Amino acid sequence: MKSRRSLIAYGLALLVVLADQASKYWVLDIFRLPEKGHVEVTSFFDLTAIANTGVSFGLFRAEDGQDPVRWILAAFSLVVVIILAWWVRGARRNLSAVSIGLIMGGALGNLIDRVRFGHVTDFLDFSKLHFPWVFNVADAAINVGIAILLIETFLAPDRRKAATS
């Protein structure tokens, strides 16, 4: 059963990477959003081209010419993915595997950008809904994965009570 949960996480991580990279390919190479800068899609959603040199939502943004920051963030992402890939092998619930898979896939998707371009491509803009950050599919997967993991952690039945009952 544990190997099945690992496969769930690894498979979901792969799907997230593929969806993230496909969406970025479309935005950059087909739609050419950086040339347009900003495109209104609906009354509450826009596409806005951002080259994010920081982590999720632009935190710890590097200044131009700070290439070591790029590689430090890339190395950190890789270490996180390796730890999560090892950790999921002991997952006791399918939901844990799903959350870890989302986080791994998101971290890998952004790692690919950071290595290829020196920045992460962000383009999903819901600022008209008062959400101040522009993000991408990988960022969304990371945040949903973390939310699921936190909810599961705090709402899971106490394992010690279950073991002694």
Secondary structure, 3 states (H helix, E strand, C coil): CHHHHHHHHHHHHHHHHHHHHHHHHHHHHHCCHHHHCEEECCCCCEEEEEEECCCHHHCCCCCCCCHHHHHHHHHHHHHHHHHHHHHHHHCCCHHHHHHHHHHHHHHHHHHHHHHHHCCEEEEEECHHHCCCCEECHHHHHHHHHHHHHHHHHHHCCCHHHHHHC
